[in-house]
Each structure stands twice: as C-alpha cells, then as structure tokens.
Amino acid sequence: MEKRDFKFDKRAVKYDDHFEGKLSKVFYRLIYDNIELSPSAEVLDVGCGTGTILRTLSDRENISAHGIDIEPEMLKIARNKCPDADIRQCSCENTQYTDNQFDVLTACMAYHHFPDKEAFEREAQRILKPDGLLYIADPNFPKIIRKVINRLARRYNGEFFSSDEISERFSRSGFSTVSIQKRKYGQLIILKKT
C-alpha cells in the first residue's frame, strides 16, 4: 500500500464542499472539456478520491466506471456517490487489473502525490489498451515556485512537474503526448499508449 503523504481520510467528509474540492473544480473542468469517451468505455480514475469525476463521466456517457484510491474514508464516499462503479482500495503502482483492460485512465490532482511515479507510469502502460488515453490533470506552477514547493512536497513523497516534464517521463514508458491544455493554475496532459 502506498505511503500516505497527507491525511485525506480525516478530511474526506468535508472534501467536496470545502477549499480542496472547490480548488479541484479547475482540474475537473479540464478533464470534462477534453475527455473523449465512447459508449461502454472502460474508465479507471486513479486516485479517485470521493468519486466526483467518475460520477460526472458516468452521467455523461454509459461507461464501465472503475476507481482506485488508498484512503478508506474517501472510498466510502466514492462508493455512495457511484454505486454502480467498481471502487477499490489499492495502490496506483500495482493494481489487480488485467493487461490492456482500460480505454481511458484519469489522474486528477493525484500524480504529484504518487510516491513511485515510474511504477505508476509502467502500470498505466500495462493496463491501458493500445491507443488508450491517459489524462493527467495537475497544478501548473511556474518553475521558480515549483522548485520552492517541491522542497516541502518531497518530504511527503510528493513532487510537482511541468507539462513538458510529465510528457518526457511518460514518453520513456511508451506514451506519446496528444495535447497539453492549461487553464488558470491547472494543466492537463493527454497521453496515448503507443
């Protein structure tokens, strides 16, 4: 199981309606405005939290919704919000899903928390279908601010990257960059398994 960097479990009940949930709306909107879904698509939200993205995507399209997170209290809320989805407690680095299972993976405000990003990159490559899409929505900080924030974030196994850095990391794992979108303090990197 992944080491927890922040105590999201203690904030789960209040998450959606308080600061973090409101802050996340920019990232949600980046995904909603850019995601390509087909009927019956197999979709996995990695670091699904309270299930907001899965609920919205399920309302828009008849998808097979799946979510994973490591925080039990967040998952309780996600299961209530998305009763038809397959919601599991597990690490992003070593899932129980089969090879080439998913059409789409999303990671919204989660990638910077993953303690072993290379392991996640390999796992995403394994569980995505050929030509499957990965959507990473994460903060977009200027370089100097990112350097300062990363000094603290690394103490908690976190680290923030620019869109170019994320693209480069995933290119080493067999992904090509489809698009980079930026809005306010958010960035969305859309990657395709090649």
Secondary structure, DSSP 8 states (H G I E B T S, - for coil): ----SS-HHHHHHHHTTSHHHHHHHHHHHHHHHH----TT-EEEEET-TTSHHHHHHHHHS--EEEEEES-HHHHHHHHHH-TTSEEEE--SSS-S--TT-EEEEEEES-GGG-S-HHHHHHHHHHHEEEEEEEEEEEE---HHHHHHHHHHHGGGT-----HHHHHHHHHTTTEEEEEEEEETTEEEEEEEE-
